[in-house]
Amino acid sequence: MKWYWGDEFSPDGSRLWDKETLEKMDKDRFRQSLGGLIEAYEAVARRLGVQLD
C-alpha cells in the first residue's frame, strides 16, 4: 500500500490508531483527556520518517 499526501498532514486533521494496540494517536488524546499528546504526535512523526531534534 502506498500513501500520497498533498498540502499538509497532521494528527489534528486525521484519525490515527496504532495498528497493533489500537491506541489513539490523534486529537482524541486531547479531547478525551487521555494524556501523552506530545508523545503520540512525536511517534506519528517518527513513523513518517521525520527527524525530531
C-alpha positions as CSV (number, residue, x, y, z in Angstrom):
1,M,0.0,0.0,0.0
2,K,1.3,3.5,-0.8
3,W,0.2,6.8,0.6
4,Y,0.4,10.1,-1.0
5,W,-0.3,13.4,0.8
6,G,-0.7,16.9,-0.6
7,D,-0.8,20.2,1.2
8,E,-0.3,19.2,4.8
9,F,-0.8,16.3,7.2
10,S,-1.2,16.4,10.9
11,P,-2.8,14.2,13.6
12,D,-5.1,17.2,14.3
13,G,-6.9,16.6,11.0
14,S,-6.8,12.8,10.9
15,R,-8.0,9.8,12.7
16,L,-5.0,7.6,13.7
17,W,-4.7,4.5,15.7
18,D,-1.8,2.1,16.3
19,K,-2.4,-0.9,14.2
20,E,-1.4,-3.4,16.8
21,T,-2.6,-1.8,20.1
22,L,-5.4,0.3,18.7
23,E,-4.1,3.2,20.8
24,K,-5.4,6.6,19.6
25,M,-2.7,8.8,18.2
26,D,-4.7,11.8,17.1
27,K,-6.6,14.8,18.5
28,D,-8.8,12.5,20.6
29,R,-5.9,12.1,23.0
30,F,-6.6,15.8,23.9
31,R,-10.3,15.7,23.6
32,Q,-10.7,12.7,25.8
33,S,-8.0,13.7,28.3
34,L,-6.0,10.5,27.5
35,G,-2.7,12.3,28.1
36,G,0.5,11.7,26.1
37,L,-0.5,14.0,23.3
38,I,3.0,15.2,22.5
39,E,4.5,11.7,22.7
40,A,1.8,10.4,20.4
41,Y,2.4,13.2,17.8
42,E,6.1,12.5,18.0
43,A,5.5,8.8,17.4
44,V,3.4,9.7,14.3
45,A,6.2,11.9,13.0
46,R,8.9,9.2,13.6
47,R,6.7,6.6,11.7
48,L,6.6,9.1,8.8
49,G,10.4,9.4,8.8
50,V,10.5,12.9,10.3
51,Q,13.7,13.6,12.2
52,L,13.0,15.2,15.6
53,D,15.6,17.2,17.5
